[in-house]
């Protein structure tokens, strides 16, 4: 007999909590600090507050009335095994550094990935591709969330600048980067810390749990109860705290036969139960709806990562969840455990592919120093997946109405977004921009906008040249010192651009490319457009149209127009502002990143004019 559990609480239809707050009458809006609720025996035990992805977080707006949760699209696997024929070919030899063994420890609530991996490795899909859960996960940003040197440098910078808030900053930042250790410390009545002798210290008793990052027994223990509501945001996921190890439930998309369930319970301490909420976008929302530390000068909470809201207010909400793109299906079936008799299909690969190829390159190049568990070969595969997603599944470029009239060249550059959220999304250090080059008949560049220097600065970007300025959004590019940069620029209490997270009051600019459908219903306060893009009628859900109108003077034709859409996970200003603080974490990160600091190509078009 197979074991399963129905999502009795469900994910009922409605707006996400923050959106409902925005629409509610002013009298119903209350600003409360959300908590991560660890649920046991029908009671909530509040142990620690919020968290964030690649940064620090704080309070948020929580409605005073119950908020319905949202039913997202679900990847619904068959309830029983699907027999397929799976080749058994050994994976290739690792020609790079081998990586370190996974930690194999447990406490009363969690087990590290090393406890799970023996039964979830050596997996191949129907094409013979290695789809082992442990191999894919350990080479992802999820698996390395606690080792992310940019995150650690950012934490150090915030703590150095705000020593009076150190306790809250460090505690809040562990919830989504070191979640198992953070929860364990909270349940023991301790405040989680990162720096010094905190969770990042190998001598700390929770070190192994901390460095396992966003791991198996964290995500697969998240309960459906509050998912999609405001209380789940900012690291507010719910976990069972009453069941003892050996009888704890762990949720997955498949039914599991009793004998196999018994095997897993004996080996890991967890009982596998089918629960389909693990395949919904709402299970990602707690750590991808994250806020800056509270600031009395702000009119409300400031979202540093609103990826879930961006998805919710797009056309993708009715068709695809986060997992569809970031955990793509294997080719055919795969045996999900060494004890499984038949492969399962569809099987979601645990690659968690995103856009941050730069940080994966850091892990590949400096894996030994960072203590990563993935092999260099595994990181190479992760980088290739990321480059492929950026280059084929993010945005497209089209050149329309290209004309040469005398020495005047005009063209319309049309960008179409293919993402289910803004691009770039997530932490505001990320930016994309148009690189435009016009070459004459001899191949000489006679016009260039958006050239990038070896240190990652964009020539012509006012913010890269002066931290007190920003590069505006453009409807047309008419000179080389104008650059169309799609980015989010934070605002401090004095109304100036900033990369500091403590003290932000909002955004001066947010013209990141909008997902399809966004312009029709994008009224959530955390995801609105800021700056000149608000007035651009061609900047809409699904893309942007930018006119190029330049004079080429006496340059000889015919001309070649080259257009690229480029992406950086960490912009120049963010790197430069880190240099204002001196600490080992910051110096190490800057040294690591300078060797991989190059943009990734998202899309390109080339056309000859005047021949």
Buried (B, 14 or more C-beta within 10 A) or exposed (E): EBBBEEBEEBBEEBBBBBBBBBEBEEEEBEEEEBBBBBBBEEEBBEBBBBBBBBBBBBBBBBBEEEBBBBBBBBBEBEEEBBEBEBEEEEBEEEEBBBBBEBBBBBBEBBBBBBBBBBBBBBBBBBEBBBBBBBBBBBBBBBBBBBBBBBBBBBBBBBBBBBEEBBEBBBBBBBBBBBBBBBBBBBBEEEBBBBBEEBBBBEEBBBBBBBBBBBBBBBBBBBBBBBBBBBBBBBBBBBBBBEBEBEEBBBBBBBBBBEEBBEBBBEBBBBBBBBBBBBBBBBBBBBBBBBBBBBBEEBEBBBBBBBBBBBBBBBBBBEEBBBBBBBBBBBBBBBBBBEEBEBBBBBBBBBBBBBBBBBBBBBBBBBBEEBEBBBBBBBBBBBBEBBBEBBBEBBBBBBBEEBEBEEEEBBBBBBBBBBBBBBBBBBBBBBBBBBBBBBBBEEEEBBBBBBBBEEEBBBBBBBBBBEBEBBBBBBBBBBEBEBBBBBBBBBBBEEEEBBBBBBBBBBBBBBBBBBBBBBBEBBEBBBBEBBBBBEEBEBBBBBBBBBBBBBEBEEBEBEBBBBBBBBBBBBBBBBBBBBEEBEBEBBBBBBEBBEEBBEBBEBBBBEEEBBE
